[in-house]
Amino acid sequence: MSLPIATVADLSQVERLRSFVEGRSCVVVGSAPMPSSTADVLPEEVVIAVNGSISSLPGPADVWVLNSKQQDKPGSPSLKPLHRIMLSQGKGKQAGHLVLLRGPKIESEAYTLATLDALGCQYQSWSVLDKLTKRKFEGDTCARVSESRPCSAGILTVAMSLWCGAEHVRMVGFSLSPGYHYLSHVKPQYWWRDHVEADRRALKALTARYGERLSGPILQKVAA
C-alpha cells in the first residue's frame, strides 16, 4: 500500500507522532559518533531513532524516523552505498512506528518497507512525511530560510517531537561535524555543510521557543 504524495503541506503527517510523545519524556538518538557504541537511553524515555542510529539502541525503538527513496527496492543497482548501509542498520531490529521521509515525486514507502522486511526488521505501524510538509514545518518551527538548506532528519525529528507535545526531548548522538557512529571512516557528503547552518539556526529557534524542554550536549556548541 502506498499513500499519494502530498500536493500541499499536510501537518497531519507530523501529527502522527503525537500519540507516541505527548506528555512524555523522549530521547532522540542521532547517527553522529558517540562515546559508546550503545546509545544512552533511560527506561522511562520514549526512544526515537533517526536513520542508522537504530543500530545503537540497546532495545526496540518506539519510533524510527528514516529516509525513504525510490531506489530502496531490494536489489536495486541504483541504491547509493551510504543509504544502503543506513537501511542495513535495521537488520533484526524492532520499532513501534516508522516515519518514512519521502522524496518529492515518488511514493517510495513500499520499496523501503520491502527492504526492511527482508532485513528482518519488525514494526507495528508506519506513516509518511512529504517534502512540502517538511518545508513548511521547518519554516514555521525551525527558522528555515532556504530551499536548498534543509534541516537534518535528526533536528527535524526533535522539532516534531516538541511540536507534538513531548514534555522533554533529550538529544543523543548529535553533532555539527560530519560522521556516523556505525561507520568509522566515511568521506563527508557535499550536502553536509547545508545541514550545519540550518541545524544551528533551528536549535536556536527551538531553544527560544521550548526552553528547558530541550536538552543535549550539542546545545552548548550552538550557544558558543
GIURWO-V217111 format. One record per pair of residues at least 12 apart in sequence whose ideal C-beta (glycine too) atoms are under 10 Angstrom apart, sorted by sequence separation. I is the first residue (numbers start at 1). J is the second residue. If there is no record, write none. Layout:
i=(I;I)
j=(J;J)
//
This chain:
i=(27;29;47;49;53;54;71;72;100;135;138;144;157;158;207;27;47;48;49;50;51;53;71;100;113;138;142;158;179;203;206;27;39;47;48;49;50;51;52;69;98;112;137;142;157;178;26;27;39;41;46;47;48;49;50;51;52;68;72;98;135;141;144;177;178;203;204;207;39;40;41;43;46;47;48;49;50;51;67;100;112;134;142;155;158;176;203;206;207;25;27;28;38;39;41;45;46;47;48;49;50;66;109;134;138;142;154;178;27;28;29;30;31;37;38;39;40;41;69;98;109;138;141;142;154;178;200;203;204;25;26;27;28;29;30;31;34;37;38;39;67;68;109;131;134;137;140;141;154;155;176;177;199;203;204;24;25;26;27;28;29;30;31;36;38;41;66;67;108;154;176;202;203;24;25;26;27;28;29;30;31;32;66;95;107;138;141;142;154;175;176;200;201;24;26;27;28;29;30;31;34;90;134;137;138;141;152;200;30;31;66;93;98;107;137;140;176;199;22;29;31;66;129;152;175;176;21;28;29;31;64;87;90;91;98;174;20;30;64;90;93;94;95;96;97;98;100;102;104;105;134;137;21;29;88;91;92;93;94;95;96;97;98;99;100;101;102;103;104;129;176;20;29;72;87;88;91;92;93;94;95;96;97;98;99;100;101;102;103;104;129;17;61;64;66;87;90;91;92;93;94;95;96;97;98;99;100;101;102;174;27;52;64;65;68;89;90;91;92;93;94;95;97;98;99;100;101;104;17;52;55;64;68;69;84;87;88;90;95;102;104;129;29;51;54;57;61;62;63;64;65;66;68;69;70;71;79;87;89;90;101;102;171;52;53;54;55;56;60;61;62;63;64;65;66;67;68;69;70;88;90;101;52;55;59;60;61;62;63;64;65;66;67;68;69;72;87;27;28;29;51;52;54;55;59;60;61;62;63;64;65;66;67;68;70;71;73;76;26;51;52;53;54;55;57;60;61;63;64;65;67;70;72;79;26;28;52;54;55;57;61;69;70;71;72;73;74;169;24;51;52;55;57;68;70;72;73;51;54;68;69;72;73;75;76;152;49;54;68;71;72;74;75;152;155;21;49;54;67;68;70;71;72;73;74;150;154;158;169;20;21;68;69;70;72;73;74;149;152;153;156;168;174;175;176;20;68;69;72;74;75;148;151;152;155;156;159;163;170;171;173;174;175;49;68;71;72;74;149;150;151;152;155;158;159;162;166;168;169;170;171;172;173;174;177;67;68;74;149;150;154;155;158;168;169;170;171;172;173;174;176;17;49;66;69;148;149;151;152;155;156;159;163;167;168;169;170;171;172;175;176;16;48;68;149;151;152;155;159;162;163;166;168;169;170;171;174;17;47;48;68;146;149;150;151;155;158;162;165;166;171;174;47;48;49;50;149;150;46;51;66;148;149;151;152;159;48;50;146;151;155;159;162;64;101;145;146;149;150;151;158;161;162;145;161;99;144;31;101;143;146;159;101;142;145;158;64;99;142;143;144;31;68;99;143;144;158;64;142;143;63;68;138;142;143;158;68;99;141;142;143;144;60;61;63;64;142;143;60;138;142;143;155;60;63;65;138;141;142;154;140;141;143;143;54;138;142;141;141;20;20;19;20;17;16;17;16;14;13;67;66;65;13;65;65;66;89;65;89;64;89;63;86;88;89;65;85;6;65;86;3;5;63;85;86;5;6;63;82;85;3;5;2;5;53;5;51;53;82;85;5;50;51;4;5;50;51;2;3;50;82;2;20;49;50;81;82;1;2;3;48;50;51;2;3;50;82;1;2;49;50;1;2;16;48;80;16;17;48;2;16;1;15;16;17;48;14;16;48;13;12;13;14;46;13;56;13;56;10;48;10;13;14;53;10;13;14;32;46;53;9;12;13;31;46;48;52;53;6;8;9;10;11;14;30;31;32;3;5;6;7;9;10;14;30;31;45;46;50;3;4;6;8;9;13;30;45;49;50;1;3;5;6;7;8;9;11;29;30;45;47;56;2;4;5;6;9;10;11;28;55;56;3;5;6;9;10;14;28;30;45;53;55;6;8;9;28;29;30;42;52;53;54;11;28;41;51;52;53;9;28;40;52;9;26;28;41;51;52;26;28;40;28;39;40;27;28;39;26;26;24;35;26;28;34;35;21;22;32;34;17;21;24;26;32;33;34;20;21;24;25;26;27;28;29;30;32;34;14;18;21;22;23;24;25;26;27;28;29;30;31;32;33;39;17;18;21;22;23;24;25;26;27;28;29;30;31;32;38;16;17;20;21;22;23;24;25;26;27;28;29;30;31;32;33;37;14;15;18;19;21;22;24;25;26;27;28;29;30;32;33;36;37;14;17;18;19;20;21;27;28;32;33;35;13;14;17;18;32;33;34;15;16;17;18;21;31;32;33;14;15;17;31;32;33;14;30;31;33;30;31;33;11;29;31;28;30;32;26;25;27;28;30;27)
j=(39;41;59;61;65;66;83;84;112;147;150;156;169;170;219;40;60;61;62;63;64;66;84;113;126;151;155;171;192;216;219;41;53;61;62;63;64;65;66;83;112;126;151;156;171;192;41;42;54;56;61;62;63;64;65;66;67;83;87;113;150;156;159;192;193;218;219;222;55;56;57;59;62;63;64;65;66;67;83;116;128;150;158;171;174;192;219;222;223;42;44;45;55;56;58;62;63;64;65;66;67;83;126;151;155;159;171;195;45;46;47;48;49;55;56;57;58;59;87;116;127;156;159;160;172;196;218;221;222;44;45;46;47;48;49;50;53;56;57;58;86;87;128;150;153;156;159;160;173;174;195;196;218;222;223;44;45;46;47;48;49;50;51;56;58;61;86;87;128;174;196;222;223;45;46;47;48;49;50;51;52;53;87;116;128;159;162;163;175;196;197;221;222;46;48;49;50;51;52;53;56;112;156;159;160;163;174;222;53;54;89;116;121;130;160;163;199;222;46;53;55;90;153;176;199;200;46;53;54;56;89;112;115;116;123;199;46;56;90;116;119;120;121;122;123;124;126;128;130;131;160;163;48;56;115;118;119;120;121;122;123;124;125;126;127;128;129;130;131;156;203;48;57;100;115;116;119;120;121;122;123;124;125;126;127;128;129;130;131;132;157;46;90;93;95;116;119;120;121;122;123;124;125;126;127;128;129;130;131;203;57;82;94;95;98;119;120;121;122;123;124;125;127;128;129;130;131;134;48;83;86;95;99;100;115;118;119;121;126;133;135;160;61;83;86;89;93;94;95;96;97;98;100;101;102;103;111;119;121;122;133;134;203;85;86;87;88;89;93;94;95;96;97;98;99;100;101;102;103;121;123;134;86;89;93;94;95;96;97;98;99;100;101;102;103;106;121;62;63;64;86;87;89;90;94;95;96;97;98;99;100;101;102;103;105;106;108;111;62;87;88;89;90;91;93;96;97;99;100;101;103;106;108;115;63;65;89;91;92;94;98;106;107;108;109;110;111;206;62;89;90;93;95;106;108;110;111;90;93;107;108;111;112;114;115;191;89;94;108;111;112;114;115;192;195;62;90;95;108;109;111;112;113;114;115;191;195;199;210;62;63;110;111;112;114;115;116;191;194;195;198;210;216;217;218;63;111;112;115;117;118;191;194;195;198;199;202;206;213;214;216;217;218;93;112;115;116;118;193;194;195;196;199;202;203;206;210;212;213;214;215;216;217;218;221;112;113;119;194;195;199;200;203;213;214;215;216;217;218;219;221;63;95;112;115;194;195;197;198;201;202;205;209;213;214;215;216;217;218;221;222;63;95;115;196;198;199;202;206;209;210;213;215;216;217;218;221;65;95;96;116;194;197;198;199;203;206;210;213;214;219;222;96;97;98;99;198;199;96;101;116;198;199;201;202;209;99;101;197;202;206;210;213;116;153;197;198;201;202;203;210;213;214;198;214;153;198;86;156;198;201;214;157;198;201;214;121;156;199;200;201;89;126;157;201;202;216;123;201;202;123;128;198;202;203;218;129;160;202;203;204;205;122;123;125;126;204;205;123;201;205;206;218;124;127;129;202;205;206;218;205;206;208;209;121;205;209;209;210;96;97;97;99;97;97;99;99;99;99;153;153;153;102;154;156;157;180;157;181;157;182;157;180;182;183;160;180;102;161;182;100;102;160;182;183;103;104;161;180;183;102;104;102;105;153;106;152;154;183;186;107;152;153;107;108;153;154;106;107;154;186;107;125;154;155;186;187;107;108;109;154;156;157;109;110;157;189;109;110;157;158;110;111;125;157;189;126;127;158;113;127;113;127;128;129;160;127;129;161;127;127;128;129;161;129;172;130;173;128;166;129;132;133;172;130;133;134;152;166;173;130;133;134;152;167;169;173;174;128;130;131;132;133;136;152;153;154;126;128;129;130;132;133;137;153;154;168;169;173;127;128;130;132;133;137;154;169;173;174;126;128;130;131;132;133;134;136;154;155;170;172;181;128;130;131;132;135;136;137;154;181;182;130;132;133;136;137;141;155;157;172;180;182;134;136;137;156;157;158;170;180;181;182;140;157;170;180;181;182;139;158;170;182;140;157;159;172;182;183;158;160;172;161;172;173;161;162;173;161;162;161;172;164;166;172;173;160;161;171;173;157;161;164;166;172;173;174;161;162;165;166;167;168;169;170;171;173;175;156;160;163;164;165;166;167;168;169;170;171;172;173;174;175;181;160;161;164;165;166;167;168;169;170;171;172;173;174;175;181;160;161;164;165;166;167;168;169;170;171;172;173;174;175;176;177;181;159;160;163;164;166;167;169;170;171;172;173;174;175;177;178;181;182;160;163;164;165;166;167;173;174;178;179;181;160;161;164;165;179;180;181;163;164;165;166;169;179;180;181;163;164;166;180;181;182;164;180;181;183;181;182;184;163;181;183;214;216;218;213;213;215;216;218;216)
//
